[in-house]
């Protein structure tokens, strides 16, 4: 790490390509020696804090980024690719440091850091490196009749200076994943790292790494709590992307409205999981358990509650219990594959849920405030839908390792229950019944949906990631990231070859008929047919010209 910071200002053009992680290194990174031996509380207590970014420093960063964007430097695709390469190096050359920081902040298992924090960002970088030239090229579109002769295209251009507000549950992924799209689209970026009372170690490491690897003309990182965020939101940006809770989303939306700044809000909500009697119970239990308790339940896309057909309810609950024991052992507190809650406040919130709904706990329930530990916990309300609806865990997003289950009698009941609540960030359905899948997908609304798995839709870069309604607005990932951080400029280029006099004043009935006829849209099939006819006619004309030329040449001889 020290070596990296000493050579922080190497030219991006001269930087060597990042090296892939070898199998030997990877195996060591999965479980480094300190994972089990180091007490969580002692690690989080010992840290040298970097002072939060001052409002004056925020203002200076915004001003510098604005000047850089106006210089036009980021419009060069080579410049963008160089920054993406640097971002790749940041990840590849600091795997151990990032694992250590995330372990200290969240007791995040090193393997989970590789899978959920680093791999998605590296995949995003690779896709943008491969497709950038294609995405940035003008997109030709058909020109309507009244604009002929002419040509039309859509030009994607950078928005300007954008703000990315990250959050703490996946601090590397949620900071750098949107950063890839912002850089690729040619923007300058002010990145607000997670607040200073949560991911202390990770935020401070990222603050140093961003300064060391990325050109400060184009990307700057700040960190801090409410004051730093408030200072950022007083400035005019060309786009704000915020990942956080509903309250944070409202604050950002209100601030953005004052300057008419567009926003992408990635929030959360209670993502339901519906399970019918046709599912593969063993696989369903395994996948739900993995998604619900990864990162100690602190995942915005996690299955927040499960509604299972009463026909297989007991069977599914028993299978989930078996998987919980298999995943984390008899004592999850000693498991190297299980994390911790981010703060004592988060622990207290989960502990209150447990206390209020204690009678429904069928597995887990252990807790240790000093260690910020709450065991993976399963709550079974069986057929008591009223108790389930009134329970503490159903009043807000759980965002902790508690998974409530309730049995439904009919699929209609489950769909009605889901639709009576805010639109979730995700909806999961486990079923082998095509008609059931069709109904649920058609009759519910959610930011995304996944059938027979959980969370995995978010790592398909061909799909947009985003919410709907209270779970967010806008989306990104893959090509959708490039588009989200780009302005789609409409361009029409016309020629002076044909200038219809009927469009000009003074208007007349005869002229109006002609203009209205020209303004009528033509079916795309007819446009394509016309284009082929025009091309064919062109070949015929060229052929005739060549034939005449050759005939003339023969006569001359």
HELIX and SHEET records of a PDB file:
HELIX    1   1 UNK A    2  UNK A    6  1                                   5    
HELIX    2   2 UNK A   23  UNK A   30  1                                   8    
HELIX    3   3 UNK A   34  UNK A   37  1                                   4    
HELIX    4   4 UNK A   40  UNK A   45  1                                   6    
HELIX    5   5 UNK A   55  UNK A   70  1                                  16    
HELIX    6   6 UNK A   73  UNK A   75  5                                   3    
HELIX    7   7 UNK A   77  UNK A   92  1                                  16    
HELIX    8   8 UNK A   95  UNK A  106  1                                  12    
HELIX    9   9 UNK A  110  UNK A  112  1                                   3    
HELIX   10  10 UNK A  113  UNK A  118  3                                   6    
HELIX   11  11 UNK A  119  UNK A  136  1                                  18    
HELIX   12  12 UNK A  145  UNK A  147  5                                   3    
HELIX   13  13 UNK A  171  UNK A  184  1                                  14    
HELIX   14  14 UNK A  200  UNK A  213  1                                  14    
HELIX   15  15 UNK A  226  UNK A  233  1                                   8    
HELIX   16  16 UNK A  246  UNK A  258  1                                  13    
HELIX   17  17 UNK A  281  UNK A  293  1                                  13    
HELIX   18  18 UNK A  294  UNK A  297  5                                   4    
HELIX   19  19 UNK A  313  UNK A  328  1                                  16    
HELIX   20  20 UNK A  332  UNK A  334  5                                   3    
HELIX   21  21 UNK A  344  UNK A  356  1                                  13    
HELIX   22  22 UNK A  358  UNK A  360  5                                   3    
HELIX   23  23 UNK A  369  UNK A  371  5                                   3    
HELIX   24  24 UNK A  385  UNK A  390  1                                   6    
HELIX   25  25 UNK A  392  UNK A  394  5                                   3    
HELIX   26  26 UNK A  411  UNK A  419  1                                   9    
HELIX   27  27 UNK A  434  UNK A  443  1                                  10    
HELIX   28  28 UNK A  456  UNK A  459  5                                   4    
HELIX   29  29 UNK A  469  UNK A  471  5                                   3    
HELIX   30  30 UNK A  479  UNK A  484  1                                   6    
HELIX   31  31 UNK A  501  UNK A  503  5                                   3    
HELIX   32  32 UNK A  509  UNK A  519  1                                  11    
HELIX   33  33 UNK A  524  UNK A  556  1                                  33    
SHEET    1   A 3 UNK A 139  UNK A 141  0                                        
SHEET    2   A 3 UNK A 150  UNK A 158 -1                                        
SHEET    3   A 3 UNK A 486  UNK A 494 -1                                        
SHEET    1   B 6 UNK A 219  UNK A 222  0                                        
SHEET    2   B 6 UNK A 188  UNK A 192  1                                        
SHEET    3   B 6 UNK A 161  UNK A 165  1                                        
SHEET    4   B 6 UNK A 239  UNK A 243  1                                        
SHEET    5   B 6 UNK A 263  UNK A 266  1                                        
SHEET    6   B 6 UNK A 472  UNK A 473 -1                                        
SHEET    1   C 7 UNK A 361  UNK A 363  0                                        
SHEET    2   C 7 UNK A 377  UNK A 380 -1                                        
SHEET    3   C 7 UNK A 402  UNK A 408  1                                        
SHEET    4   C 7 UNK A 305  UNK A 309  1                                        
SHEET    5   C 7 UNK A 272  UNK A 275  1                                        
SHEET    6   C 7 UNK A 424  UNK A 430  1                                        
SHEET    7   C 7 UNK A 446  UNK A 451  1                                        
SHEET    1   D 2 UNK A 367  UNK A 368  0                                        
SHEET    2   D 2 UNK A 373  UNK A 374 -1                                        
SHEET    1   E 2 UNK A 465  UNK A 466  0                                        
SHEET    2   E 2 UNK A 475  UNK A 476 -1                                        
END                                                                             
